[in-house]
Amino acid sequence: MSNAPAPRATGATSATSPAEAAATATEADRCEFDRRYASLLKHLRLKGMQPKTVQAYTHGVRRLGERFDWRIGALTDEQLTEPFSRLLQTHSWSSVKHDLYGYKFYCAHVLGRPWAGNPGLIKPPKVQRLPDIVTVEQAAGLFAATRCLSYRVFFFTLYSLGLRLGEALALQVGDIDAARMRVHVRDAKGNRDRLVPLAPATLGVLRRFWGGAPQPDAAVSRPCWRCGRRRAG
């Protein structure tokens, strides 16, 4: 048996290749990003942010993370200009603005330092548009065209009280104060409650709907939204 020493590994086989080193660095950056991302979620909830705001901010931060290989600890105005310009080609000004606000929140509450960049980097143009107002006749046509009774009552309540869609969906029976003729809208825009007047016609429609199941001929008759009586058609 030969006592010759085993040949040593050459530097080409023992040294880490640039590709492996880059992959290791990217994996480490991704792990650090995920840790800070979890911290971002906690801070957003602790600040009482609305679910939609939390979703918008976190989505923007993750989008920046994917763009910069998960290294977003110190992005400058110049670095942010290019991805925001590209984002504006496919998304609204609101999306771009939320991405910027999400990154500023990330810097201040996760990294523990305010973003030193330009706070006015994103400036949406000021646009004033007139809303499309549905007339009473148009609204009545929409109600009459809705075959499902519960949907008809919902749409009428939404229209007559002037509620947002989320406010109407969250409405409970206990929020309707028939004695004072008002409705308590909870968790409205800005995380605030508000009171809206309850119209007698709305109260009548809700009472008739709450009173019991519709009659067998409900499929071929529809209630008049002014007097509450059923009519054919």
C-alpha positions as CSV (number, residue, x, y, z in Angstrom):
1,M,0.0,0.0,0.0
2,S,1.4,3.4,-0.9
3,N,1.9,6.0,1.8
4,A,1.8,8.9,-0.7
5,P,-0.3,11.8,0.5
6,A,-3.6,12.4,-1.3
7,P,-3.6,15.2,-3.8
8,R,-4.8,18.5,-2.6
9,A,-7.9,20.2,-4.1
10,T,-7.1,22.9,-6.5
11,G,-8.3,26.5,-6.0
12,A,-10.7,26.1,-8.9
13,T,-12.7,23.5,-7.0
14,S,-12.5,24.8,-3.5
15,A,-13.2,28.5,-4.1
16,T,-16.8,29.7,-4.3
17,S,-17.8,30.8,-7.8
18,P,-19.1,34.3,-8.4
19,A,-22.5,32.8,-9.3
20,E,-22.7,30.9,-6.0
21,A,-21.6,33.9,-4.1
22,A,-24.3,36.1,-5.8
23,A,-26.9,33.4,-5.1
24,T,-25.9,33.2,-1.4
25,A,-26.0,37.0,-1.1
26,T,-29.5,37.2,-2.8
27,E,-30.8,34.5,-0.4
28,A,-29.5,36.4,2.6
29,D,-31.0,39.6,1.3
30,R,-34.4,37.9,0.8
31,C,-34.4,36.5,4.3
32,E,-33.6,39.9,5.7
33,F,-36.3,41.5,3.6
34,D,-38.9,38.9,4.8
35,R,-38.0,39.6,8.4
36,R,-38.4,43.3,7.9
37,Y,-41.6,42.7,5.9
38,A,-43.1,40.9,8.8
39,S,-42.2,43.8,11.0
40,L,-43.8,46.2,8.6
41,L,-47.1,44.3,8.9
42,K,-47.0,44.6,12.7
43,H,-46.3,48.3,12.6
44,L,-49.1,49.0,10.2
45,R,-51.6,47.1,12.4
46,L,-50.3,48.9,15.5
47,K,-50.8,52.2,13.8
48,G,-54.5,51.3,13.2
49,M,-54.2,51.4,9.4
50,Q,-57.3,50.3,7.5
51,P,-57.0,46.9,5.7
52,K,-57.0,48.5,2.3
53,T,-54.1,50.8,3.3
54,V,-52.2,47.9,4.8
55,Q,-52.6,46.0,1.5
56,A,-51.6,48.9,-0.6
57,Y,-48.5,49.8,1.5
58,T,-47.2,46.2,1.8
59,H,-47.8,45.5,-1.9
60,G,-45.8,48.6,-2.8
61,V,-42.9,47.6,-0.6
62,R,-42.8,44.1,-2.0
63,R,-42.9,45.4,-5.5
64,L,-39.9,47.6,-4.7
65,G,-38.2,44.6,-3.1
66,E,-38.6,42.5,-6.3
67,R,-37.3,45.4,-8.4
68,F,-34.1,45.9,-6.4
69,D,-33.3,42.3,-5.5
70,W,-34.7,42.7,-1.9
71,R,-32.2,45.5,-1.0
72,I,-34.3,48.5,-0.4
73,G,-32.7,49.9,2.8
74,A,-31.4,53.1,1.2
75,L,-33.1,53.9,-2.1
76,T,-32.4,57.4,-3.5
77,D,-34.7,59.6,-5.6
78,E,-32.8,58.6,-8.7
79,Q,-33.3,54.9,-8.0
80,L,-37.0,55.3,-7.3
81,T,-37.7,57.5,-10.4
82,E,-37.3,54.6,-12.9
83,P,-39.6,52.0,-11.3
84,F,-42.2,54.7,-10.5
85,S,-42.1,55.9,-14.1
86,R,-42.6,52.4,-15.4
87,L,-45.4,51.7,-12.9
88,L,-47.3,54.8,-14.1
89,Q,-47.5,53.3,-17.6
90,T,-49.7,50.4,-16.3
91,H,-51.2,51.7,-13.0
92,S,-53.0,54.8,-11.7
93,W,-51.5,57.7,-9.9
94,S,-53.0,56.4,-6.7
95,S,-51.1,53.1,-7.0
96,V,-47.8,55.0,-7.5
97,K,-48.5,57.3,-4.6
98,H,-49.3,54.4,-2.3
99,D,-46.0,52.7,-3.2
100,L,-44.1,55.9,-2.3
101,Y,-46.1,56.3,1.0
102,G,-45.5,52.6,1.8
103,Y,-41.8,53.0,1.3
104,K,-41.7,56.1,3.5
105,F,-43.6,54.2,6.2
106,Y,-41.1,51.3,5.8
107,C,-38.1,53.6,6.3
108,A,-39.6,55.4,9.3
109,H,-41.1,52.5,11.3
110,V,-39.1,49.4,10.2
111,L,-35.6,50.8,9.5
112,G,-36.0,53.4,12.2
113,R,-35.0,56.4,10.2
114,P,-36.9,58.8,8.0
115,W,-36.5,58.6,4.3
116,A,-34.1,61.3,3.3
117,G,-35.5,61.6,-0.2
118,N,-37.7,64.1,-1.8
119,P,-41.2,63.9,-0.3
120,G,-42.7,65.5,-3.4
121,L,-41.2,62.9,-5.8
122,I,-44.8,61.9,-6.8
123,K,-47.2,64.7,-7.6
124,P,-50.4,63.6,-9.2
125,P,-52.0,66.2,-11.4
126,K,-55.0,68.0,-9.8
127,V,-58.1,67.0,-11.6
128,Q,-61.7,68.0,-10.7
129,R,-64.4,65.9,-12.2
130,L,-68.2,66.2,-11.9
131,P,-69.8,63.0,-10.6
132,D,-72.4,61.1,-12.6
133,I,-75.6,61.6,-10.6
134,V,-78.4,59.0,-11.0
135,T,-81.8,60.6,-11.2
136,V,-84.8,59.3,-9.2
137,E,-86.3,57.9,-12.4
138,Q,-83.1,56.1,-13.4
139,A,-82.7,54.7,-9.9
140,A,-86.3,53.4,-9.9
141,G,-85.6,51.7,-13.3
142,L,-82.5,50.0,-11.7
143,F,-84.6,48.8,-8.8
144,A,-87.4,47.5,-10.9
145,A,-84.9,45.6,-13.2
146,T,-83.5,43.7,-10.2
147,R,-85.4,40.5,-9.8
148,C,-84.0,39.3,-6.4
149,L,-86.0,41.0,-3.7
150,S,-83.1,41.2,-1.2
151,Y,-80.9,42.8,-3.8
152,R,-83.7,45.3,-4.6
153,V,-84.0,46.3,-1.0
154,F,-80.2,46.6,-0.6
155,F,-79.9,48.8,-3.7
156,F,-82.8,51.0,-2.5
157,T,-81.3,51.4,1.0
158,L,-77.9,52.2,-0.5
159,Y,-79.3,54.9,-2.8
160,S,-81.8,56.4,-0.4
161,L,-79.3,56.7,2.5
162,G,-76.4,57.9,0.3
163,L,-74.1,55.1,1.6
164,R,-70.8,53.8,0.3
165,L,-70.8,50.2,-0.8
166,G,-68.7,49.1,2.2
167,E,-70.9,51.0,4.6
168,A,-74.0,49.4,3.3
169,L,-72.6,45.9,3.4
170,A,-71.6,46.4,7.0
171,L,-75.0,47.8,8.0
172,Q,-76.7,45.9,10.9
173,V,-80.3,45.9,12.0
174,G,-79.3,47.5,15.3
175,D,-77.8,50.4,13.4
176,I,-81.3,51.5,12.2
177,D,-82.9,53.8,14.8
178,A,-86.6,54.1,13.8
179,A,-87.4,56.2,16.9
180,R,-85.0,59.0,16.0
181,M,-85.3,58.3,12.2
182,R,-81.5,57.9,11.7
183,V,-79.0,55.3,10.8
184,H,-75.7,54.8,12.6
185,V,-73.0,54.2,10.0
186,R,-69.9,52.6,11.7
187,D,-66.3,52.6,10.5
188,A,-67.0,55.0,7.7
189,K,-64.2,56.7,5.7
190,G,-61.4,57.9,7.9
191,N,-62.3,55.2,10.5
192,R,-65.1,57.4,11.8
193,D,-68.7,56.8,12.6
194,R,-71.5,59.0,11.3
195,L,-75.3,59.4,11.5
196,V,-77.4,59.8,8.4
197,P,-81.2,60.6,8.2
198,L,-83.5,57.7,7.7
199,A,-86.2,58.4,5.1
200,P,-89.7,57.2,5.9
201,A,-89.8,55.3,2.5
202,T,-86.6,53.5,3.4
203,L,-87.9,52.5,6.8
204,G,-91.1,51.2,5.2
205,V,-89.3,49.1,2.7
206,L,-87.0,47.6,5.3
207,R,-89.9,46.8,7.6
208,R,-91.9,45.1,4.9
209,F,-88.8,43.1,3.9
210,W,-88.1,42.2,7.5
211,G,-91.7,41.3,8.2
212,G,-91.7,38.0,6.5
213,A,-91.1,36.0,3.3
214,P,-92.3,37.4,0.0
215,Q,-95.6,36.2,-1.3
216,P,-95.7,33.4,-3.9
217,D,-96.4,35.9,-6.7
218,A,-93.3,37.9,-5.8
219,A,-91.6,36.6,-9.0
220,V,-94.2,38.4,-11.2
221,S,-95.0,41.4,-9.0
222,R,-92.8,44.2,-7.8
223,P,-93.3,46.7,-5.0
224,C,-93.7,50.3,-5.8
225,W,-90.8,52.1,-4.0
226,R,-92.9,55.2,-3.3
227,C,-96.1,53.7,-1.8
228,G,-94.9,50.1,-1.1
229,R,-97.8,48.5,-2.8
230,R,-97.1,45.6,-5.2
231,R,-97.8,46.0,-8.8
232,A,-97.6,43.6,-11.8
233,G,-94.6,43.6,-14.1
